[in-house]
Amino acid sequence: MAAAGAALRRYLLLLAQEHLEFRLPEITSLLSLYGGQFNSQQEVRVNSPFWILNIPSEEMARGLMKRTVCAKSIFELWGHGRSARELYASLKSYPMDKMLPYLQPDSTYKIHIHTFNKTLTQAQKIKKIDALEFLPFNGKVNLKNPEHIFWILEDYGMDPNNVPEEPVDLYFGRWIADGQRELIESYSIKKRHFIGNTSMDACLSFIMANHGRVKPNDIVYDPFVGTGGLLISSAHFGAYVCGTDIDYNTIHGLGKASRKNQKWRGPDENIRANLRQYGLEKYYLDALVSDSSRPIWRKGVLFDAIITDPPYGIREATRRTGSQKESVKSSERSTENHIIISSNYHLSDIFFDLLKFAAEYLVMGGRLVYWLPIFRPEYTEEIIPRHPCLKLISNCEQMLSSHTSRRLITMEKVKEFKDQDQNSYLSDGQYMPYKGHNSFREKYFSGVTKRIAKEEKDNQK
């Protein structure tokens, strides 16, 4: 009997058809943040916008929707079928005592219809709503401000060129809450005061914060902070944020602007101003000029999450501080009175320094979320950097071109850092494959050169 009751606590998640690989890790991470775990009633169809989930409580479902940018809405699922007949049979078997609180005579309601991959006429929608007259709706219809909203959701498959006459899946449920999709527009970098060449897309920034399970009062750190785009999403969720970067001009908001038709940065173009723009300045700790290969922090756990986008050597150089002996030619004048000596910083070293830093400075259970550039023809899971203190949680791909992509890597600290873990990877037999990251820039531009040559050849035909 208990098992049957648990099976009835089903929710339907309606997801956006964007960043498909990132959706499952986001939902899984957020459920674990609220004390639940991912346990689907059916096998999740990763590319489908409809997922049926077992969630312990409506409160947890609402908590999930206060964070997710991948999901549009969640519903208490009352019925599901492969045909209208199956849906109606499912609804008739749903316990009446679970329905009645929302069907009272003194309540108001409306029914909304949502279709995926097909558009219905108004007459077709009304016909589908009228077919539900067997449900004991005793309240009054209120289309503008109802107390309860019910949805009919129909799935017409994934192929826009082969849309069936009848839906392949039908669902009926009570609307619980919407997700946070509006954050994508309200935090758009098009409207942001201070941006750089590699400022992170707002949607991906919030996805990264969710993968990192950022929560109120956490301390979140970005060692390649740039213009602070990743700090903003974490601060929105109530975390205190800080960062470092080797670029003196970027940290201080000086030098040439990144915007088109703007030569120099203005006085209000800096990281603090970005957080002030969204009313988040109280969560901003500081941003410091620092070389990530030479940590400036005192020993001990400091951060609840490390969320970052290291440079790949494409639009931003991979640099670390050097000495006059290493390279006199690499001197770089950042401002009139500020000169640094920089040397090449191999991608493999960037990622291993990052993992070592996370292993040492993250709290237990804290997460590292970062982007790893990949040359797709050579990709295997073995080239994902590892550390004995960190467990790989998820690995999601975003395509950059036909031959390159970047993968969002999420890792969790599962073991206390010991001195012997400092350089443990150096004796690892798998270390050599990671060296392939060092030639990513050459491979990237090699592919670009070949593509341009092909286009020029095609244009001459």
N, C-alpha and C positions, 0 to 999 in steps of 0.2 A: 504493500500500500504506500509506504514511504517512497519507494522507487517511482511509483506512478505519479505521486505528487511532485517529485523532483522533475520528472519528465515534462510536466505541464508548465514549469517555469521557463518558458521559452520566449526568446525575444528575437525579433527580426531586425537586422541591421541593414540599412540602405546606404551604400557606399558610393563615393564619387569615382568615376572612371578615369582616374588620373593617378600617376605614380603607383601602378598596380602592385609592384613588388614590395612597396613600403607599407602597404596597408595592414597585412597580417602582423608584422613585428610591432607596429604602432598599437594595434588593438590588444595584442598579447601583453605588451609592456604596461599599458594603462590599466588593464585588468589586474595585473600583479601589483601595481602601485596602490590599488584600492583593496588589496587583500584577496582577490579572486584569482582564478586561473583559467586559461583558455581551454574550453571543453565543448566542442561543437556537437550538436545533436546529430548532424549529418556531416559527411565529408565536405569541407569547405571547398567550393569551386573558386580558386584563387582569382580568376579573371571576372567572375560574376559580380554584379552590384548587390546581390541579395545573399546574406549569410544568416543562418539560423544558429543562435547561440544559447547555451545554458548559462544564465547569470543568476547568482544567489538571491539578489534583491533588486527591487526597482531603484532603491537609493544608489546602488552600485552602477546601475545602468545610467542614471542621471549623472553620476560622477564621471563616467566614461565620456559622455557627450559634452561635458564642460571642458574637455581637453582635446578631443580628437579633431583633426582637420581633414582626415581621410574619409570620415563617415558623415553623411548628410543628416540622417534621422534614425531613431530607434523606436520600435513598437513592441507592445506586449502582444505576442502572436496568439490569436484566437483560432485561426484556421489556416490550413495549407493543403493544396491539392494540385494534381497534374491537369485537372480539368475542372470546369465549373461544378460538375456533379460531385467530384471528390472534395472540393472546397466546401460546398454546402453540407456534405456529410460530416466533414471535420468540424464545422461550426456547430452542428447539432449535437455533437458529442462533447463539446467543450462544457465544463461544469457551469451550471446556471448560477451557482452562488458566487462565482468569480465574475460573471457578467453583470449581475443585478445592481451592484453599487453604482454603475455608470449608466444605467438605463432607467433611473427613477423618474416619476412623473414631474417632479419639480426641477429636473435638470434640463440643460440645453445641449444640443449636439449638431454635428454636421458630418457628412461622409465625403471624403476626398478620393479621387482616383488618380493613380500614378501608373504610367505605362513605360516600359523600357523597350526601345527599338521599334516603337509604333505610336502613331498619333490617332486618337479616337475622336469622332465627332461628338458634339454635345448630346445628340439623341442616343448614341451608343452608350455614353456614360450614364445617362438617366436610366436607360434600360437595365444596366448592370446594378445600379443602386436599387431600383424597384424590385429586382430579383431577390433582395435580402429582406423582404417584408416578413419572412418567417421569424426573424430575430425580434425579441420583445422590446422594441424601442418605445418607451412610454413618455419620454420627454418631448420637448418642442424643438423643432429645427431652428437653428440660429446660424446663418451663414457668416455673419460678421464677427461675432464674439462668443463662440460656444464654449461651454465648460469642458466638453469632451469632443475630441476629434478622432474619427475612425477612418482608416485608409483601406482601400482596395488597391493592391499592387499586382501588376501583371508583367510577367517576363516573357518577351517574344524572342529570346535567343540573342546570340552575339553577332549574327551575320546580317548586316544591313542590306545585303543584296539578295537575301533569301529569307524574307520575313513571313512566318507562317500565318495562316488565317486565325488560328486560335493560339492563345498563350501556352507556353510549355510549362509554366508554373504560375499559380495564383496564390495570393496571400491576403489575409484580412487581419487587421490588428488595431489596437488602441495606441494612438500616438503618445509617446512619453516625452521626448525631448529632441531638439536639433543639435547638430554638432557645431563646430566653430569655423565653418567655412568662410564666414564674413571677415575673419582675421586676415585672410589672404589679400583682400582688397584694402582693408583699413591700414595694414602695415606694408603696403606695396612700396618697393624701393623707388618707384617713380616719384613718390611724394616725399621721400626722405631727404632731410637736410644734407647729410654727409654720406656720400657713397664713394666706392672705389672701383677699380677695374674688375674685381672679383667679388663684389658684394653678393651675399647669398640671397636667392629667391625667398620671399617671405614664407611660402608654403613649405619649402624644404627646411627652413629654419625652425618652424614649429614642429615638423616631423622629427627633426634631430633632438629637440628638447623633450619630446614625448618618448623617443627611443631611449633617451638618457634618464627617463623617469624623474625629471626635475620637478620639485615640489616646493611649497612655501618654506622660506627660511633656509633653504639649501645655500651652499656657496659653490658657484659654478665658475670655472676658469677656462679661458681660451688662450693658449700659448701663441697662437698666430692671429691675433685679434683683428688686425686690419681696421676697418671702419666700425667694427662692433656690431655687425648685423646679428651674429649669433648670441650676443649678450641680450639683445632686445627681447627675443622670444623667451629666453629663460627668465628674464625680469618680469615679463608679462605674467608668468606663472608664479610669481612671488619669490623668486630666488635672488640672492645678492650676487652680483656679478663683478668679475675683474678679468683683466687680460694683460698680455705682454706682446710686443712686436719689436723686431729689430729695426724697423723703419721709423726713424726719428720724426720725419715729416708727417707721417700718417698719425702717429700717436698725438702729436701736437697740433694737427690740423693746419699744417703749413704747406707751401709749395703749390704746384700746378693742380688744377681741378681735374676731376675725372669726367665731368659733364661736358657734353658737346656745346660749343660756343661760349664756354666759360674758361678764361685763362688761368685765374688764380682762385684759390679757396678763400671764402669770406670769413669774417671773424666768428660767425656762428656755425662753422662747419667743423665739428669735432665729435668725438664719441659721446661725451657728456650731453651735448646738444641733441644728439639722436635720441637718447633716453628721455631727456626733458620733453622732447616733441610729443612723446606718448604718455607723459605723466608718470614716468618710471625712474626719475632721477634719484629718488630715495633708495633705490636698490643698487645704485652704481657705487662700487667701492673705489676703483681706480684702474687706470691703464698705464703701464710702465714700459719704457724703452729697455728691452732686454733680449738677449740671445737665448733661444730655447735650448741650444746645445750646452749651455752653461747655466743651469737653474740657479735662481737667486734666493730661493725659499729656504727657510729653516727646515731641518729634518723633522719628519713626523707627518701624520695624515692631516691634510688641510682641506681637501675638496670633496664635495659630494658627487660632483660630476665634472668631467672635462669634455667639452664639446668644441670641435675645431675643424677647420678646413685648411690643412697645410698647403704651402705653395707647391705647384707641380713643375715650375720652370717654364711655363707657357706664357701666361700674362703677368705673372709675378716671379721674380728671380728667387732661386733657392740659395740663401746666403747665411753665413754665420760669421761672427767676428774672427779676425785673424791677427797676425802680428806683422810688423814691418818686414821681418825676415821672410815671412811666408810669401808675400806678394806686395811689392811696392806699387805695381801698376794697378792693383785693385782698390787703391784709395778712392774714396767717393765723398764728394762734398755734399752733405745733406742740407745744410743751411750755411749762411755766410760764416758762422763761427763754429760749425759742428762738422768734424771730419771723422769718419770711421774707416777702418781697414777691414774689408770683407774678403772672405775666401769661399770657394765652392762648397756647397753643403749637399752631399749626395742624397737622393731620395731614400735609399735604403737606410742611411744613417738618420734621416729625419724621423722615419717611422719607428726605428728601434729606440731612438732617444725618447720618442713620445710614449712608447709602451713602457719603457723603464720608468719614466717619470710617473705615469699613471699607476704602475704597480707600487711605487713608493709613496705617492702623495694622496691617492684616493682612499676614502674610508672603505671598510669592508662592505661589499654590496654596492659600492659606488660604480658608476659606469663611465666608460670612455667611448665617445662617439666621434668618428672622424671619416674623412673621405680618402679613398685610396685610388689613384689613377691606374688604369689597366690598358695594356695593349692586347686587344681581344684575341687575336690569333694565337697568342702564347699563354692565354689565361688558364690556370688550373687553381683549385682551392689551396694547393700546397704553397702558393706564393703569398698567401695572406700571412703577414707577420704574426708571430705568437709569442707569448710569455707565460712562464709557469704560474704566475700569480693571477692571470687573466683568462677568463672563459669566453669563447666566442659565442655571442647570443644571436646575432643576425648579420646577414651579408646581402645587401640589396644593390642591384645594378641600375645606374642611370646612363643611357647611351649618350655619347658625345659626338661620335661620328661612326661610320661603318666599321672602322678598325680600332676605335678607342672608346672607352667608357670610364666612369668612375664608380666605385662601389662604396656604399655607406656601411662602414663596419662598426658594429656595436659590441663592446666587450664589458664584462663585469668582473670586478675584483673578488676572487673567491679564496685567496690565500694571503696570509700576512707576508709582507716583504722581508726578506733576510738578505744579509750582505752577499751570500753566495748566489743570490738571484741577480746581482748587479749586471753581470755579463754572461749569464748562462747561455744565451743564444749563440755566443761565439763558438762554442764547442758542439753546437747542434749540427748534425749532418744535413739538415734542411736549410741551412743558412745560405748556401750558394744560390738556390733559385731566386731568393729575394733580391740578389744583386741586379736582376733584370730590370728592376724599377729605375735604376740609374740611367738607363738609355731611353726612358719614356719620351723625353723631349725630342730626341733624334727620330724616334719611330713616329711620333706624332707629326712632325714636320715633313718626314719622308712621305707619309700618307697624304698630307696636304699637297705636296709638290706633285705627286703622281696624279692626284685628282685634277689639279689645275692643268697639267699637261694633257690629260685625257679630254678635258672640256675644250681646250684649245684645238686639239686634233679633231674633235667632233664638229666644232664650229667651222673648220676649214673644209669639211666635206660638202 
